[in-house]
């Protein structure tokens, strides 16, 4: 499998990539909250080769087959990165060298703050969980379309 031009990868991710901070309930953790950082791209399965080449270019992550048959959709594939070391050593340096150009660049900056806080183990304290909630909210607001109603 051949690597892709890194500028192509950055542009592709600008359109199709997703940086995410999730906060879920976990019954065995002290604070009962689990913070997960993820980067992913999901495409129809007939585009799996491009995800394999992106994985080869970034040199990390995994590809998963997804079945949406119950919805009547085509099968999908997901490329996902979840390891902190992959964020720190591969994904973040990649985008520092080949910056995102669209609005996804703002999500990436927020995601970098989350990675740094996670590496500092801030997710283990209640105050840190609040920090992740704020970062998550910032990412969500940037990703939402807002429509302002006109008053007549």
N, C-alpha and C positions, 0 to 999 in steps of 0.2 A: 504494500500500500504506500503510495507516495504522499509526501507532505504537501501542504498547500502553501501558496504565497501568504505570508503572515498579514499583509494588508487586506487580502481577500477575507481571511478569517475574521479580522477585526470588523470589517464591513458587514459580513454575514451575521456576526454576533450582535452588531448594532441593531439589526433588524429582527433577528430571531432568538437571541439569547435572553436569559432571565436570571438576574441575581435575586436571591431570596433569603429572608430571615424569617424563620418560623419559630413560634413559641407555643409549645404544647404542654399538656398535663402529663406528669410522670409520677406514678405513685410511690416509687422507691427513692426518689431524690429528696434531699432535705427541704428544698424550697417548693417541691412539687411541680416545678417548671423545668422544661427541657428546651434549650435553645439549639436550633440547627441552622447552619449556614449552608446554602446550596447554590450552585450554578448549574443551569440546565438549558438544553435546547431540545424541543420536541418537534418531530416531523413525521410525515407519512412514511411508512416502512419502505416505500419504493425510492426514498431518498436516503436510505441507510448508508450508502457508500460515502456521501459527503460528511456524515457524522463520524464515520470511521477515519476519514482523512483529517478531520478537525482534531479528533482524539490523537492521531499520530502526530500532528503538528504541535499540539499543546503538551503531549507526552504525559497525560494523566487522565483520570476519570474512567467511567464505565458506560457501556451502552446496554440499554434494556429494551426488550420487545414488549410492547403494550397491545392489549386486545380490547378494542372498543366495539366488539361485535354486537353487544346488547343495545348499543345506540344506533346500529346500522352504519357505523363509520368504517373507513378503511383502517387496517392495522397501522399502528404508529411505532416509532422508536424514540427513545429518550437518551440523550447523552447527559450524564450527570457527574459533577465533581462535588465531593463532600468532605474530603480530608483537609484538615487545617494546613498540613505541610504542603499539599498541592496548591492551595490558595497562596500561601506565602512564597513558595519556591518556584512556582510555574505560572499560575494564572495572573497574579498581580504584576510580576515582572514583565510578562508578555504585554499586558495593556499599558504598562509604563513605557515600553519600547514602541508599541504600535497602538497609540491612543484611540479610543472610541471617539467618533465625531458627532453623533446625534445625541438625543436626550438621554440615551442609555449611559452616557458618560457620567451624568449626575448620580444615577443609581450605583454605578461602579464606585464613585467616591464615598458614598454612604456605606457600601458594602466593605470597602477597605477599612473604614472606621470600625465596623462590626468585627472584622477579622482581627484587627489589632486588640480590641477589647476582649475577644474570645481567647486570644493567645495569652492575654494578661489574666485570664480566669475570672473576669468580671461577671460572667454569666452564673457564677456560683453564689453570688450574694444578692439579696433583695434589691439593693440600690443598682446593681449592675443589670438586673432583669428589667428594671425601669428604663435604663439607658437603651437596652435592646428594643423595648417597646417604642421608644421615641424614634429610634433609627428605622424600625419597621414602618412606623406611621409616615415618616418622611418619604420612604420608598413608595409606599402605597399612594400617597398624595401625588407624587410625581408621575405615577403610572396611570392615574385615573383621568378620564376625559371629563371636563366640566362644561356644562352648558349653562349659560346665564340667561335667565328668562328676561325678555324685554317687557318693560312696564309701559302700557299705553295710556 
